[in-house]
Amino acid sequence: MGKLMDNVFQSVLRFVYPHKDPVLIKREYNIPDTINLSVRLTKEGYFVVTSPDLPGLLTEARDHEELIEMVNDAVLTYFDVPKREADIVYNQFNLGDQVIRYEGKLQTRTA
């Protein structure tokens, strides 16, 4: 039920406040075009992400889909971007030999 309520909330939020263009968000809030990420897989199977470019940035995720959402959320929070402005500023991550891409729906492919 929690996931359903989150989806309903996001749909209503985006109806009232449509996404702004990620390029404009990056420019307005001085977010770099690219960032370096350190991704570690825990023995419990979680991805733990930090960034040498953004001291103090820390997030975790259970899978690739959640990884792209959580990193974007952490970066937007780090730069004090209001939730109504955007959910995504980075739509692609290069993780070794894999590329994780977000284009309306998550896509993962070999690099």
C-alpha positions in Angstrom: 0.0 0.0 0.0 2.9 2.4 0.7 4.3 2.1 -2.8 0.8 2.7 -4.3 0.4 5.9 -2.2 3.9 7.1 -3.2 3.0 6.6 -6.9 -0.3 8.5 -6.4 1.4 11.3 -4.6 4.1 11.5 -7.4 1.4 11.6 -10.1 -0.5 14.4 -8.4 2.7 16.3 -7.6 3.8 16.1 -11.3 0.4 17.1 -12.5 0.5 20.3 -10.4 4.3 20.9 -10.8 5.6 19.4 -14.1 9.3 18.4 -14.2 11.6 21.2 -15.2 14.3 20.4 -17.8 17.3 18.8 -16.1 19.7 21.1 -18.0 17.9 24.1 -16.6 17.9 22.6 -13.1 21.6 22.0 -13.3 22.3 25.5 -14.4 19.9 27.2 -11.9 21.3 25.2 -8.9 25.0 25.0 -10.1 24.8 21.2 -10.3 27.8 19.7 -12.3 27.0 18.1 -15.6 28.8 14.9 -14.4 29.8 13.6 -11.0 32.0 10.7 -9.9 30.3 8.1 -7.9 31.8 5.4 -5.7 29.4 2.4 -5.6 29.9 -0.4 -3.2 27.8 -3.6 -3.0 27.2 -4.7 0.6 27.1 -8.4 1.6 23.3 -7.9 2.1 23.0 -6.9 -1.5 22.5 -3.2 -1.2 24.3 -0.6 -3.3 25.9 2.1 -1.2 26.8 5.3 -3.1 29.1 8.2 -2.1 30.8 10.8 -4.3 34.3 12.2 -3.9 32.9 15.3 -5.8 30.2 16.0 -3.2 31.5 15.5 0.3 28.8 14.1 2.6 26.6 12.7 -0.2 25.5 9.2 0.8 22.6 7.0 -0.3 21.8 3.3 -0.7 19.6 1.3 -3.0 18.3 -2.3 -3.4 18.5 -2.5 -7.2 19.4 -0.6 -10.4 16.0 1.1 -10.6 16.2 2.4 -7.1 19.9 3.3 -7.5 19.1 5.9 -10.2 16.2 7.3 -8.2 18.1 7.5 -4.9 21.3 9.1 -6.4 19.2 11.7 -8.1 17.3 12.3 -4.9 20.5 12.6 -2.9 22.0 15.1 -5.5 18.9 17.2 -5.6 18.8 17.3 -1.8 22.5 18.1 -1.6 21.9 21.1 -3.9 18.7 22.1 -2.1 16.5 21.7 -5.1 12.8 21.7 -4.0 11.0 18.5 -4.7 8.4 20.2 -6.9 11.2 21.3 -9.3 12.6 17.9 -10.4 13.1 14.2 -9.7 15.8 13.4 -12.2 18.9 15.4 -13.2 21.1 12.5 -14.2 19.4 10.0 -16.6 22.5 7.8 -17.1 25.1 6.2 -14.9 28.2 4.3 -16.2 29.0 1.5 -13.8 32.0 -0.4 -15.1 30.8 -2.4 -18.1 27.1 -1.4 -17.6 25.1 1.7 -18.4 22.0 2.4 -16.3 19.7 4.8 -18.2 16.5 6.4 -17.2 14.3 7.6 -20.1 10.8 7.6 -18.7 11.4 4.0 -17.7 14.6 2.4 -16.5 16.8 0.7 -19.1 19.9 -1.3 -18.3 22.3 -2.5 -21.0 25.9 -3.6 -21.3 28.3 -0.7 -22.2 
